[in-house]
Amino acid sequence: MGWHRFFPLGYPVELVNTHESVIAAARLLWDRYPKMFDVPAVEFHDVDAHQDLKALVLTELDRRYFAPIHAACVQLRDRGVVLMGDSGAGTSTLAYACVRAGWTLVSDDSSHIAPDLTLVASAQPQNLRPDVAQFFPELAGCPTITHANGKVALQVPEPVGRKLTSTVAACVFLHRGDTTSLARCDISQGLHYTGRYFPFSPESWHLERLAALFEGRLWTLTYANLDQAEARLRDLV
């Protein structure tokens, strides 16, 4: 893992990612901006402004290069499983449960699909709802953070061996239920879901890339508990 520093508008932003496609796309994008500020990186300490600017830059990268997807990703045996679901489906919680069971964390909730269908993470720390500490006692002492939307979350320590890119073996919609079952899912459902979370109006190529990602890889998982869900995910890799 390495730090790669770029200066859009002359303002310092750090992207933590060694994936060559990210570096190439970022360099191309930065060169298109006129220089408007001259702020030495060593004097830059405004974390909130830094995060806001980084979010804007990543959004611009998604407009021009990546296809964004609101999803977590965990990896086992070098094969990634994308976890998708609406609020309350437990995507981040299940991702953490997978990491405890020996999986590698790639992305918590912000993933970006490159032209070759590689999933690239934005290296954000994993955040969980405070009430999940009842399932994971080791999280009881974790600090909390309040997001801009007012939601409070636990900041989970960075897992050892985290990766920031992955091939994708399966994409899985999560639903809570009384029993655990895994079934194939139609691509149209995947596109409908991703369309609701796009931060901008997608171009046709965004949707075509996501359709290619979902082709033969899309599943729906209804689960009664985390252990059963993790076991079913293993069947996909």
C-alpha positions in Angstrom: 0.0 0.0 0.0 1.3 3.4 -0.8 0.4 7.1 -0.7 -0.1 8.8 -4.0 -0.5 12.5 -3.8 -2.2 14.6 -6.5 -3.2 18.3 -6.7 -6.5 19.0 -8.4 -7.0 22.8 -8.5 -3.7 23.0 -6.6 -5.3 21.5 -3.5 -3.7 18.5 -1.9 -5.7 15.2 -2.0 -4.3 11.8 -1.0 -5.6 8.6 -2.6 -4.5 5.4 -0.9 -4.4 3.0 -3.7 -1.8 1.3 -5.8 -4.1 0.1 -8.6 -2.5 1.3 -11.8 -5.9 2.2 -13.3 -6.6 4.6 -10.4 -3.2 6.3 -10.7 -3.6 6.7 -14.5 -7.1 8.0 -14.4 -6.3 10.4 -11.5 -3.3 11.9 -13.3 -5.4 12.4 -16.5 -8.1 14.1 -14.5 -5.9 16.3 -12.4 -4.2 17.7 -15.5 -7.6 19.0 -16.8 -8.1 21.3 -13.8 -6.7 24.8 -13.9 -4.5 25.6 -10.8 -6.5 27.8 -8.5 -4.8 27.3 -5.1 -1.2 27.0 -3.9 -1.5 25.1 -0.6 1.6 23.1 0.4 0.7 19.6 1.5 2.7 19.9 4.7 0.5 22.8 5.8 -2.8 21.0 5.1 -4.6 19.9 8.3 -8.3 20.5 7.6 -9.5 16.9 7.7 -13.2 17.7 7.0 -12.3 19.8 4.0 -9.9 17.1 2.8 -12.6 14.4 3.0 -15.1 16.6 1.2 -12.7 17.4 -1.6 -11.7 13.7 -1.9 -15.4 12.8 -2.3 -15.8 15.3 -5.1 -12.7 14.0 -6.9 -13.9 10.4 -6.6 -17.3 11.4 -7.9 -15.6 13.0 -10.9 -13.6 9.8 -11.5 -16.8 7.8 -11.4 -18.3 10.1 -14.0 -15.4 9.7 -16.4 -13.9 6.3 -15.7 -15.4 4.0 -13.0 -18.9 2.7 -12.6 -19.8 3.2 -8.9 -21.7 0.7 -6.9 -23.1 1.2 -3.4 -21.8 -2.1 -1.9 -19.3 -3.8 0.3 -16.8 -6.3 -0.9 -15.0 -9.2 0.9 -12.5 -11.6 -0.6 -11.6 -15.2 0.0 -9.0 -17.2 -2.0 -8.5 -14.1 -4.2 -12.1 -14.1 -5.3 -14.3 -11.2 -4.3 -18.0 -11.2 -3.3 -19.9 -7.9 -3.6 -22.5 -7.4 -0.8 -25.4 -5.1 -1.7 -28.6 -4.1 0.1 -30.7 -1.3 1.3 -30.4 0.2 4.8 -30.9 -2.5 7.4 -29.9 -5.4 5.2 -26.6 -5.8 7.1 -24.0 -5.4 4.4 -21.4 -3.9 6.6 -22.2 -6.1 9.5 -21.9 -9.3 7.3 -18.7 -8.0 5.8 -17.2 -7.6 9.3 -18.5 -11.1 10.2 -16.7 -12.5 7.1 -13.5 -10.8 8.1 -13.7 -12.4 11.5 -14.2 -15.7 9.7 -11.0 -15.3 7.7 -12.1 -13.3 4.7 -10.2 -10.1 3.5 -12.0 -6.8 3.6 -11.8 -4.8 0.3 -14.6 -2.2 0.5 -17.1 -1.2 3.2 -19.8 0.6 1.2 -18.1 2.5 -1.6 -16.9 0.4 -4.6 -15.9 1.4 -8.1 -15.8 -0.9 -11.2 -13.0 -0.4 -13.6 -13.3 -1.2 -17.4 -11.8 -4.7 -16.9 -14.5 -5.3 -14.2 -11.9 -5.1 -11.4 -13.5 -3.7 -8.2 -11.5 -0.8 -6.7 -12.1 0.4 -3.2 -11.9 4.0 -2.0 -10.0 2.9 1.2 -12.5 4.4 3.6 -12.5 2.9 7.1 -15.2 0.4 8.0 -18.1 1.9 10.0 -20.7 -0.2 11.8 -23.9 0.7 13.6 -23.2 1.0 17.3 -25.7 -1.7 18.2 -23.7 -4.4 16.4 -21.3 -4.4 19.4 -23.7 -6.8 21.0 -22.7 -9.4 18.4 -19.0 -8.5 18.4 -17.8 -7.9 21.9 -14.4 -6.7 20.7 -16.0 -3.6 19.2 -17.3 -2.4 22.5 -14.5 0.1 23.0 -14.3 1.4 19.5 -14.6 5.2 19.0 -17.7 6.6 17.3 -18.1 9.1 14.5 -21.1 11.2 13.6 -21.6 11.5 9.8 -22.9 14.6 8.0 -26.4 13.0 7.9 -26.4 12.7 11.7 -25.9 8.9 11.8 -23.5 7.7 14.5 -21.2 4.8 13.6 -18.5 2.7 15.2 -15.1 3.2 13.6 -13.7 -0.3 13.2 -9.9 -0.8 13.3 -8.3 -1.3 9.9 -8.1 -5.1 9.4 -4.7 -6.7 8.8 -4.1 -7.5 5.2 -6.8 -5.4 3.7 -6.8 -5.2 -0.1 -8.0 -2.3 -2.2 -8.8 -4.2 -5.4 -10.4 -7.5 -6.3 -11.8 -9.6 -9.1 -15.5 -10.3 -8.6 -16.8 -13.9 -8.3 -20.3 -13.0 -7.2 -22.6 -10.0 -6.5 -25.2 -10.7 -3.7 -28.3 -8.9 -2.6 -28.9 -9.3 1.1 -32.2 -9.7 2.9 -32.9 -10.6 6.5 -35.4 -13.4 7.0 -36.4 -16.4 9.2 -34.5 -18.9 7.1 -31.3 -18.8 5.0 -31.5 -19.4 1.2 -29.4 -18.5 -1.8 -30.9 -18.0 -5.3 -30.1 -16.6 -8.7 -31.2 -13.0 -9.3 -32.1 -11.2 -12.5 -29.8 -8.5 -13.9 -32.6 -6.0 -14.2 -32.9 -6.1 -10.4 -29.2 -5.3 -10.0 -29.5 -2.4 -12.4 -32.6 -1.0 -10.6 -30.8 -1.2 -7.3 -27.6 0.5 -8.5 -29.5 3.1 -10.3 -31.1 4.3 -7.1 -27.7 4.9 -5.5 -25.9 6.7 -8.4 -24.5 10.0 -7.2 -25.3 11.4 -10.7 -27.3 10.6 -13.8 -25.4 7.6 -15.3 -24.3 7.3 -18.8 -25.2 4.3 -20.9 -21.7 2.9 -20.5 -22.0 3.0 -16.7 -25.0 0.7 -16.9 -23.5 -1.5 -19.6 -20.4 -2.1 -17.4 -22.6 -3.0 -14.4 -24.7 -5.3 -16.5 -21.4 -7.0 -17.6 -20.4 -7.3 -13.9 -23.8 -8.9 -13.0 -23.8 -11.3 -15.9 -23.7 -14.8 -14.4 -22.7 -13.4 -11.0 -25.9 -12.0 -9.4 -27.5 -13.7 -6.4 -30.0 -12.9 -3.6 -29.3 -14.2 -0.1 -31.9 -14.3 2.5 -30.4 -15.1 5.9 -31.4 -15.8 9.5 -28.0 -15.3 11.1 -24.5 -14.1 10.3 -22.9 -17.5 10.6 -25.3 -19.1 8.1 -24.9 -16.2 5.7 -21.1 -16.4 5.8 -21.2 -20.1 5.1 -23.4 -19.6 2.0 -21.1 -16.9 0.7 -18.3 -19.5 0.8 -20.3 -21.6 -1.7 -19.8 -18.8 -4.2 -16.0 -18.7 -4.2 
